[in-house]
């Protein structure tokens, strides 16, 4: 128990009790720092040596009255199950009391001032220095927010979560490579190794990797690839936030707390309406939230400067309610999926009025074969006067969302395997000299598995959240998936539609043993059906993975680096580029990686010839002059970079 500034006893915190085989974890939140005026709890049954989750409840507005030397709390609860009695009654005095929940009485005792207790295992790759602490008054604090020393654990303690940090362990590097930049496939593999420590079950534990840098330049990423292992791990990238200055320390604190917030099932501030059930957005479409979960550069009004001038280093009130009183499976790591327990969604609708000056289009080729990776091209353009916005058009950065209406009429939200937290939004000016920007997005597979598993017609809609908060919606894009025309088509589709194969397409290949079955299926496809049109996608995955190095953290927590295999990369990627079946944006990426493989074999002239061929290929396709200018510049920059690397 604790006391307030006047010395009065406060009763808020976590209580525990047991009746028979059922244990109650009770959370009382009616006084103390930032009380939400709620009481909630979880019920677990113990049979033999096993513990099973039974259900949760919350009372949102209980009556709180003094009763003798104690306190009585009573109200009607919301339950995850159908109880014989929905009335919840709690009496507490001197750290002990009784709770009447679902028709049973539990003797309870005070266990902790924290509503949740979580273990954080933190590891860092050698050379990446973990964050320690930041004094919130170092750069001037927000009005009404006390200046104090905050580390990650203290920041979470202020939200009512007890975070016990183990480690930090340092992961040494075996071997050497050209850099220590991590890509999604390597991070996915790292997590498959670490998940073995936790087990495939909900638990209050999370893993955080402090790595050097991400190939995309991100500050952080939440691993989010499999419903059996939801929200159990995250990474932060030291090179993007390193430094001893107060500004750098402040950025590190925010990034660590932000990424761990995703592990507790907190969405970005502007995405709460995509939760199940949907949550109301805060001011300015969520961009006005003073929260760890907002992006500082998107804060309205005032951008980054306005955010830091007003940010009290805390979660919003609605986020506190979730953290303290969300149902067990909606908060605990490894339980319900991120943001929602189901992928059901409502198709995005055009705004009643749209004065954004922006137009969003989703485009796809005429038809796809069953099992073929479904890729859509997203185009954002200005409709009149020049417009300035951000360049995060790809759905993996979550400023763009995509809904897919399947042939059955069911609509699902495309949810990427991993969530990239960009934290920086470079401005893009759309005008007559640069009328549009384009992104190619593979939406065939995500966290929910394959989205196009049957033949038929699908409707795809996209929504782009602009820099000013405008929500620009595309017209529906028709995606046709054809029925297999032959026995070989059927067998190839089966080899393409496995869960691990989908992950390999999302990750553009991987060495991870966890995806062995997917790699074996793609090998079988190439061996038995190498002449089939869909074999080009297997070659692309194999070639891109071979062309790069691959980092792996072993069970002994040592980092080993597999060097690139440029010969294999050239063999596969040259065939992909010559097939003429992949979309233009992917082809551009494949040819640049093919050139890099040639350079890594020591043949810089051949690498330059590949880049010249890339320019000629798009010239022959009749690409418009503005885009051709960008492609030529891209080829020049790639050639310069390969010369320096060689």
MOHU-V275460 format. One record per residue. N is the residue number from 1. RES is the residue in one small letter. PHI is phi in degrees with one decimal (999 if undefined). Layout:
n:N res:RES phi:PHI
n:N res:RES phi:PHI
This chain:
n:1 res:x phi:999
n:2 res:x phi:-133.4
n:3 res:x phi:-126.4
n:4 res:x phi:-85.4
n:5 res:x phi:-64.5
n:6 res:x phi:-93.7
n:7 res:x phi:90.6
n:8 res:x phi:-73.5
n:9 res:x phi:-73.3
n:10 res:x phi:-103.8
n:11 res:x phi:-103.3
n:12 res:x phi:-65.8
n:13 res:x phi:146.7
n:14 res:x phi:-103.0
n:15 res:x phi:-120.4
n:16 res:x phi:-132.0
n:17 res:x phi:-159.4
n:18 res:x phi:-145.1
n:19 res:x phi:-131.1
n:20 res:x phi:62.6
n:21 res:x phi:-94.2
n:22 res:x phi:-104.7
n:23 res:x phi:-106.7
n:24 res:x phi:-110.8
n:25 res:x phi:-104.8
n:26 res:x phi:-108.6
n:27 res:x phi:-117.4
n:28 res:x phi:-108.0
n:29 res:x phi:-139.1
n:30 res:x phi:-121.8
n:31 res:x phi:-151.6
n:32 res:x phi:85.0
n:33 res:x phi:-64.2
n:34 res:x phi:47.7
n:35 res:x phi:-65.5
n:36 res:x phi:-96.2
n:37 res:x phi:67.4
n:38 res:x phi:-142.6
n:39 res:x phi:-135.0
n:40 res:x phi:-150.0
n:41 res:x phi:-172.3
n:42 res:x phi:-127.5
n:43 res:x phi:-117.6
n:44 res:x phi:-132.6
n:45 res:x phi:-112.0
n:46 res:x phi:-112.5
n:47 res:x phi:-128.8
n:48 res:x phi:62.4
n:49 res:x phi:-103.6
n:50 res:x phi:-120.7
n:51 res:x phi:-121.1
n:52 res:x phi:-124.0
n:53 res:x phi:-72.7
n:54 res:x phi:-106.5
n:55 res:x phi:163.2
n:56 res:x phi:-135.7
n:57 res:x phi:-152.2
n:58 res:x phi:-150.2
n:59 res:x phi:-112.0
n:60 res:x phi:-81.6
n:61 res:x phi:-142.1
n:62 res:x phi:-73.0
n:63 res:x phi:-83.1
n:64 res:x phi:-118.3
n:65 res:x phi:-136.0
n:66 res:x phi:-74.7
n:67 res:x phi:-140.5
n:68 res:x phi:64.6
n:69 res:x phi:-90.1
n:70 res:x phi:-124.7
n:71 res:x phi:-133.0
n:72 res:x phi:-113.5
n:73 res:x phi:-124.6
n:74 res:x phi:-148.5
n:75 res:x phi:179.6
n:76 res:x phi:-87.3
n:77 res:x phi:-96.7
n:78 res:x phi:-99.0
n:79 res:x phi:-118.5
n:80 res:x phi:-84.7
n:81 res:x phi:-138.6
n:82 res:x phi:-93.1
n:83 res:x phi:-84.7
n:84 res:x phi:-69.1
n:85 res:x phi:-146.1
n:86 res:x phi:-87.0
n:87 res:x phi:-77.0
n:88 res:x phi:-111.0
n:89 res:x phi:-130.6
n:90 res:x phi:-131.0
n:91 res:x phi:-121.5
n:92 res:x phi:-134.4
n:93 res:x phi:-153.3
n:94 res:x phi:56.9
n:95 res:x phi:80.7
n:96 res:x phi:-135.8
n:97 res:x phi:173.0
n:98 res:x phi:-138.2
n:99 res:x phi:-120.9
n:100 res:x phi:-103.0
n:101 res:x phi:-133.6
n:102 res:x phi:53.3
n:103 res:x phi:82.9
n:104 res:x phi:-127.0
n:105 res:x phi:-104.3
n:106 res:x phi:-122.6
n:107 res:x phi:-70.5
n:108 res:x phi:-123.3
n:109 res:x phi:-138.3
n:110 res:x phi:-62.0
n:111 res:x phi:-113.5
n:112 res:x phi:-166.8
n:113 res:x phi:-72.2
n:114 res:x phi:-90.9
n:115 res:x phi:-79.0
n:116 res:x phi:-132.4
n:117 res:x phi:-125.3
n:118 res:x phi:-129.8
n:119 res:x phi:-99.8
n:120 res:x phi:-109.0
n:121 res:x phi:-95.7
n:122 res:x phi:-117.1
n:123 res:x phi:-121.3
n:124 res:x phi:-132.4
n:125 res:x phi:-74.1
n:126 res:x phi:-49.5
n:127 res:x phi:100.2
n:128 res:x phi:-98.0
n:129 res:x phi:-88.5
n:130 res:x phi:-66.7
n:131 res:x phi:-65.8
n:132 res:x phi:-110.2
n:133 res:x phi:-162.5
n:134 res:x phi:-143.1
n:135 res:x phi:-93.3
n:136 res:x phi:-68.4
n:137 res:x phi:-94.9
n:138 res:x phi:-62.2
n:139 res:x phi:-116.5
n:140 res:x phi:87.8
n:141 res:x phi:-99.2
n:142 res:x phi:-70.8
n:143 res:x phi:-58.1
n:144 res:x phi:82.9
n:145 res:x phi:-104.1
n:146 res:x phi:-67.0
n:147 res:x phi:-74.2
n:148 res:x phi:-157.2
n:149 res:x phi:-83.3
n:150 res:x phi:-123.0
n:151 res:x phi:-108.5
n:152 res:x phi:-63.4
n:153 res:x phi:-64.4
n:154 res:x phi:-68.0
n:155 res:x phi:-60.9
n:156 res:x phi:-74.1
n:157 res:x phi:-62.5
n:158 res:x phi:-65.0
n:159 res:x phi:-88.1
n:160 res:x phi:92.8
n:161 res:x phi:-113.0
n:162 res:x phi:-84.1
n:163 res:x phi:-110.5
n:164 res:x phi:-98.2
n:165 res:x phi:-95.8
n:166 res:x phi:-103.5
n:167 res:x phi:94.3
n:168 res:x phi:-77.2
n:169 res:x phi:-83.3
n:170 res:x phi:-107.2
n:171 res:x phi:-95.2
n:172 res:x phi:-72.4
n:173 res:x phi:-107.2
n:174 res:x phi:-96.5
n:175 res:x phi:84.6
n:176 res:x phi:-141.0
n:177 res:x phi:-142.5
n:178 res:x phi:-67.1
n:179 res:x phi:-161.8
n:180 res:x phi:-119.9
n:181 res:x phi:-83.6
n:182 res:x phi:-98.2
n:183 res:x phi:-112.1
n:184 res:x phi:-63.0
n:185 res:x phi:-63.5
n:186 res:x phi:-67.5
n:187 res:x phi:-67.7
n:188 res:x phi:-59.1
n:189 res:x phi:-64.2
n:190 res:x phi:-57.8
n:191 res:x phi:-69.7
n:192 res:x phi:-62.8
n:193 res:x phi:-72.2
n:194 res:x phi:-76.9
n:195 res:x phi:-61.1
n:196 res:x phi:-60.2
n:197 res:x phi:-73.2
n:198 res:x phi:-96.3
n:199 res:x phi:87.7
n:200 res:x phi:-88.1
n:201 res:x phi:-160.0
n:202 res:x phi:-61.1
n:203 res:x phi:-162.5
n:204 res:x phi:-88.2
n:205 res:x phi:-153.9
n:206 res:x phi:-148.8
n:207 res:x phi:-113.3
n:208 res:x phi:-124.6
n:209 res:x phi:-103.1
n:210 res:x phi:-96.8
n:211 res:x phi:-105.4
n:212 res:x phi:-75.6
n:213 res:x phi:-156.2
n:214 res:x phi:-102.2
n:215 res:x phi:-61.6
n:216 res:x phi:-89.8
n:217 res:x phi:79.2
n:218 res:x phi:-73.3
n:219 res:x phi:-85.9
n:220 res:x phi:-156.5
n:221 res:x phi:-151.5
n:222 res:x phi:-104.3
n:223 res:x phi:-73.9
n:224 res:x phi:-153.7
n:225 res:x phi:-108.2
n:226 res:x phi:-153.7
n:227 res:x phi:-60.9
n:228 res:x phi:-75.9
n:229 res:x phi:-135.4
n:230 res:x phi:-67.4
n:231 res:x phi:63.8
n:232 res:x phi:-97.6
n:233 res:x phi:-156.3
n:234 res:x phi:-149.6
n:235 res:x phi:-137.2
n:236 res:x phi:-122.7
n:237 res:x phi:-115.1
n:238 res:x phi:-58.6
n:239 res:x phi:-62.5
n:240 res:x phi:-82.6
n:241 res:x phi:-132.8
n:242 res:x phi:-69.6
n:243 res:x phi:135.5
n:244 res:x phi:-102.0
n:245 res:x phi:-68.5
n:246 res:x phi:-57.5
n:247 res:x phi:-62.6
n:248 res:x phi:-68.4
n:249 res:x phi:-63.8
n:250 res:x phi:-64.1
n:251 res:x phi:-64.5
n:252 res:x phi:-64.9
n:253 res:x phi:-57.6
n:254 res:x phi:-62.8
n:255 res:x phi:-64.9
n:256 res:x phi:-62.5
n:257 res:x phi:-66.7
n:258 res:x phi:-60.5
n:259 res:x phi:-66.3
n:260 res:x phi:-67.7
n:261 res:x phi:-58.8
n:262 res:x phi:-62.2
n:263 res:x phi:-63.9
n:264 res:x phi:-87.5
n:265 res:x phi:75.4
n:266 res:x phi:-94.0
n:267 res:x phi:-86.9
n:268 res:x phi:-61.3
n:269 res:x phi:-58.0
n:270 res:x phi:-89.9
n:271 res:x phi:-114.6
n:272 res:x phi:-62.1
n:273 res:x phi:-71.4
n:274 res:x phi:-91.7
n:275 res:x phi:-73.5
n:276 res:x phi:-123.5
n:277 res:x phi:-76.0
n:278 res:x phi:-61.1
n:279 res:x phi:-108.3
n:280 res:x phi:-67.5
n:281 res:x phi:-77.2
n:282 res:x phi:-75.1
n:283 res:x phi:-59.2
n:284 res:x phi:56.6
n:285 res:x phi:63.7
n:286 res:x phi:97.1
n:287 res:x phi:-70.1
n:288 res:x phi:-90.4
n:289 res:x phi:-71.3
n:290 res:x phi:-92.4
n:291 res:x phi:-142.8
n:292 res:x phi:-58.8
n:293 res:x phi:-89.4
n:294 res:x phi:-88.9
n:295 res:x phi:-94.2
n:296 res:x phi:-61.8
n:297 res:x phi:-72.8
n:298 res:x phi:-98.8
n:299 res:x phi:-60.6
n:300 res:x phi:-127.5
n:301 res:x phi:-90.4
n:302 res:x phi:106.0
n:303 res:x phi:61.6
n:304 res:x phi:-61.3
n:305 res:x phi:-62.7
n:306 res:x phi:-66.1
n:307 res:x phi:-62.5
n:308 res:x phi:-68.8
n:309 res:x phi:-69.8
n:310 res:x phi:-115.5
n:311 res:x phi:-70.3
n:312 res:x phi:-90.0
n:313 res:x phi:58.3
n:314 res:x phi:-159.6
n:315 res:x phi:-83.8
n:316 res:x phi:-73.4
n:317 res:x phi:-61.1
n:318 res:x phi:-67.0
n:319 res:x phi:-67.8
n:320 res:x phi:-60.7
n:321 res:x phi:-59.5
n:322 res:x phi:-63.9
n:323 res:x phi:-62.4
n:324 res:x phi:-87.1
n:325 res:x phi:-129.3
n:326 res:x phi:-61.2
n:327 res:x phi:-58.7
n:328 res:x phi:-46.6
n:329 res:x phi:-72.1
n:330 res:x phi:-84.9
n:331 res:x phi:-120.0
n:332 res:x phi:-61.8
n:333 res:x phi:-65.4
n:334 res:x phi:85.4
n:335 res:x phi:-103.9
n:336 res:x phi:-62.0
n:337 res:x phi:-63.2
n:338 res:x phi:-62.9
n:339 res:x phi:80.6
n:340 res:x phi:-164.2
n:341 res:x phi:-82.1
n:342 res:x phi:-147.0
n:343 res:x phi:-88.5
n:344 res:x phi:-56.5
n:345 res:x phi:-148.9
n:346 res:x phi:-105.9
n:347 res:x phi:-55.5
n:348 res:x phi:-62.5
n:349 res:x phi:-109.8
n:350 res:x phi:-62.2
n:351 res:x phi:-59.5
n:352 res:x phi:-63.1
n:353 res:x phi:-132.1
n:354 res:x phi:-137.6
n:355 res:x phi:-111.1
n:356 res:x phi:-70.2
n:357 res:x phi:76.2
n:358 res:x phi:-119.9
n:359 res:x phi:-127.8
n:360 res:x phi:-113.3
n:361 res:x phi:-130.0
n:362 res:x phi:-114.8
n:363 res:x phi:-129.4
n:364 res:x phi:-140.6
n:365 res:x phi:-69.9
n:366 res:x phi:-59.7
n:367 res:x phi:-157.4
n:368 res:x phi:-121.9
n:369 res:x phi:-76.6
n:370 res:x phi:-61.3
n:371 res:x phi:95.1
n:372 res:x phi:-71.8
n:373 res:x phi:-58.6
n:374 res:x phi:-85.9
n:375 res:x phi:-121.0
n:376 res:x phi:-116.3
n:377 res:x phi:-101.4
n:378 res:x phi:-102.9
n:379 res:x phi:-126.1
n:380 res:x phi:-116.1
n:381 res:x phi:-135.9
n:382 res:x phi:-95.3
n:383 res:x phi:-101.8
n:384 res:x phi:-167.2
n:385 res:x phi:-64.2
n:386 res:x phi:-55.7
n:387 res:x phi:-130.9
n:388 res:x phi:-113.7
n:389 res:x phi:-147.2
n:390 res:x phi:-97.9
n:391 res:x phi:-97.4
n:392 res:x phi:-88.4
n:393 res:x phi:-96.3
n:394 res:x phi:-74.2
n:395 res:x phi:-64.3
n:396 res:x phi:-68.8
n:397 res:x phi:-94.3
n:398 res:x phi:71.8
n:399 res:x phi:-88.8
n:400 res:x phi:-123.1
n:401 res:x phi:-119.6
n:402 res:x phi:-131.3
n:403 res:x phi:-108.7
n:404 res:x phi:-126.3
n:405 res:x phi:-94.8
n:406 res:x phi:-83.0
n:407 res:x phi:-55.5
n:408 res:x phi:-73.4
n:409 res:x phi:97.7
n:410 res:x phi:-72.1
n:411 res:x phi:-110.1
n:412 res:x phi:-123.8
n:413 res:x phi:-95.5
n:414 res:x phi:-64.4
n:415 res:x phi:-125.5
n:416 res:x phi:-66.8
n:417 res:x phi:-61.1
n:418 res:x phi:-131.1
n:419 res:x phi:-110.3
n:420 res:x phi:-88.7
n:421 res:x phi:-94.7
n:422 res:x phi:-79.2
n:423 res:x phi:60.7
n:424 res:x phi:-139.0
n:425 res:x phi:-127.3
n:426 res:x phi:-61.1
n:427 res:x phi:-76.8
n:428 res:x phi:-119.0
n:429 res:x phi:-101.8
n:430 res:x phi:-102.4
n:431 res:x phi:-152.5
n:432 res:x phi:-63.4
n:433 res:x phi:-82.2
n:434 res:x phi:-143.6
n:435 res:x phi:-72.3
n:436 res:x phi:-156.9
n:437 res:x phi:-123.1
n:438 res:x phi:-130.3
n:439 res:x phi:-140.6
n:440 res:x phi:-102.5
n:441 res:x phi:-125.8
n:442 res:x phi:-81.3
n:443 res:x phi:-114.3
n:444 res:x phi:-71.0
n:445 res:x phi:-145.8
n:446 res:x phi:-153.5
n:447 res:x phi:-64.3
n:448 res:x phi:-94.0
n:449 res:x phi:98.0
n:450 res:x phi:-80.0
n:451 res:x phi:-94.9
n:452 res:x phi:-124.8
n:453 res:x phi:-92.6
n:454 res:x phi:-139.3
n:455 res:x phi:-66.1
n:456 res:x phi:139.6
n:457 res:x phi:-104.6
n:458 res:x phi:-118.3
n:459 res:x phi:-112.0
n:460 res:x phi:-111.9
n:461 res:x phi:-126.0
n:462 res:x phi:-122.9
n:463 res:x phi:-131.8
n:464 res:x phi:-110.8
n:465 res:x phi:-98.3
n:466 res:x phi:-75.2
n:467 res:x phi:-61.7
n:468 res:x phi:-92.0
n:469 res:x phi:93.2
n:470 res:x phi:-57.3
n:471 res:x phi:-110.9
n:472 res:x phi:-97.2
n:473 res:x phi:-111.3
n:474 res:x phi:-82.6
n:475 res:x phi:-62.8
n:476 res:x phi:-64.0
n:477 res:x phi:-110.8
n:478 res:x phi:-83.9
n:479 res:x phi:-116.9
n:480 res:x phi:-102.3
n:481 res:x phi:-112.8
n:482 res:x phi:-81.5
n:483 res:x phi:-72.1
n:484 res:x phi:-59.6
n:485 res:x phi:-96.2
n:486 res:x phi:-148.4
n:487 res:x phi:-62.6
n:488 res:x phi:-64.0
n:489 res:x phi:-60.6
n:490 res:x phi:-60.9
n:491 res:x phi:-68.0
n:492 res:x phi:-65.0
n:493 res:x phi:-60.0
n:494 res:x phi:-62.1
n:495 res:x phi:-71.7
n:496 res:x phi:-88.3
n:497 res:x phi:-96.2
n:498 res:x phi:-67.0
n:499 res:x phi:-61.7
n:500 res:x phi:-67.5
n:501 res:x phi:-64.0
n:502 res:x phi:-59.5
n:503 res:x phi:-64.8
n:504 res:x phi:-64.7
n:505 res:x phi:-66.7
n:506 res:x phi:-64.8
n:507 res:x phi:-91.5
n:508 res:x phi:58.2
n:509 res:x phi:96.8
n:510 res:x phi:-167.6
n:511 res:x phi:-90.3
n:512 res:x phi:-59.6
n:513 res:x phi:-58.5
n:514 res:x phi:-64.1
n:515 res:x phi:-111.3
n:516 res:x phi:-57.7
n:517 res:x phi:-63.2
n:518 res:x phi:-67.5
n:519 res:x phi:-64.6
n:520 res:x phi:-65.0
n:521 res:x phi:-64.5
n:522 res:x phi:-69.5
n:523 res:x phi:-63.1
n:524 res:x phi:-63.4
n:525 res:x phi:-60.1
n:526 res:x phi:-69.3
n:527 res:x phi:-69.9
n:528 res:x phi:-97.0
n:529 res:x phi:-132.1
n:530 res:x phi:-60.9
n:531 res:x phi:-91.4
n:532 res:x phi:-72.4
n:533 res:x phi:-56.8
n:534 res:x phi:-77.4
n:535 res:x phi:-63.4
n:536 res:x phi:-59.9
n:537 res:x phi:-73.5
n:538 res:x phi:-65.2
n:539 res:x phi:-63.7
n:540 res:x phi:-62.6
n:541 res:x phi:-61.6
n:542 res:x phi:-65.8
n:543 res:x phi:-68.6
n:544 res:x phi:-65.0
n:545 res:x phi:-69.8
n:546 res:x phi:-67.5
n:547 res:x phi:-68.1
n:548 res:x phi:-102.6
n:549 res:x phi:-75.9
n:550 res:x phi:-139.0
n:551 res:x phi:-95.2
n:552 res:x phi:-140.1
n:553 res:x phi:-95.4
n:554 res:x phi:-81.3
n:555 res:x phi:-62.4
n:556 res:x phi:-85.4
n:557 res:x phi:57.6
n:558 res:x phi:-117.6
n:559 res:x phi:-95.7
n:560 res:x phi:-112.7
n:561 res:x phi:-118.8
n:562 res:x phi:-84.6
n:563 res:x phi:-69.5
n:564 res:x phi:-64.1
n:565 res:x phi:-115.2
n:566 res:x phi:-63.3
n:567 res:x phi:-62.2
n:568 res:x phi:-64.7
n:569 res:x phi:-60.3
n:570 res:x phi:-62.6
n:571 res:x phi:-58.5
n:572 res:x phi:-79.4
n:573 res:x phi:-70.4
n:574 res:x phi:-62.5
n:575 res:x phi:-68.3
n:576 res:x phi:-63.6
n:577 res:x phi:-64.0
n:578 res:x phi:-81.9
n:579 res:x phi:-73.9
n:580 res:x phi:72.3
n:581 res:x phi:-113.8
n:582 res:x phi:-86.6
n:583 res:x phi:-67.8
n:584 res:x phi:-62.8
n:585 res:x phi:-67.9
n:586 res:x phi:-66.9
n:587 res:x phi:-60.0
n:588 res:x phi:-57.1
n:589 res:x phi:-64.0
n:590 res:x phi:-61.4
n:591 res:x phi:-70.9
n:592 res:x phi:-68.6
n:593 res:x phi:-70.7
n:594 res:x phi:-61.5
n:595 res:x phi:-62.0
n:596 res:x phi:-64.2
n:597 res:x phi:-63.3
n:598 res:x phi:-61.6
n:599 res:x phi:-64.3
n:600 res:x phi:-69.6
n:601 res:x phi:-83.3
n:602 res:x phi:92.3
n:603 res:x phi:-109.6
n:604 res:x phi:-65.9
n:605 res:x phi:-58.8
n:606 res:x phi:-68.1
n:607 res:x phi:-61.5
n:608 res:x phi:-66.8
n:609 res:x phi:-66.3
n:610 res:x phi:-64.5
n:611 res:x phi:-67.6
n:612 res:x phi:-62.7
n:613 res:x phi:-64.4
n:614 res:x phi:-61.0
n:615 res:x phi:-62.3
n:616 res:x phi:-65.7
n:617 res:x phi:-62.4
n:618 res:x phi:-74.4
n:619 res:x phi:-62.8
n:620 res:x phi:-69.2
n:621 res:x phi:-75.7
n:622 res:x phi:77.3
n:623 res:x phi:-61.6
n:624 res:x phi:-63.2
n:625 res:x phi:-57.3
n:626 res:x phi:-64.6
n:627 res:x phi:-66.7
n:628 res:x phi:-62.0
n:629 res:x phi:-61.5
n:630 res:x phi:-66.3
n:631 res:x phi:-66.1
n:632 res:x phi:-62.6
n:633 res:x phi:-64.7
n:634 res:x phi:-62.0
n:635 res:x phi:-63.4
n:636 res:x phi:-63.5
n:637 res:x phi:-65.1
n:638 res:x phi:-64.4
n:639 res:x phi:-61.5
n:640 res:x phi:-63.0
n:641 res:x phi:-64.6
n:642 res:x phi:-67.2
n:643 res:x phi:-63.1
n:644 res:x phi:-67.1
n:645 res:x phi:-65.8
n:646 res:x phi:-67.5
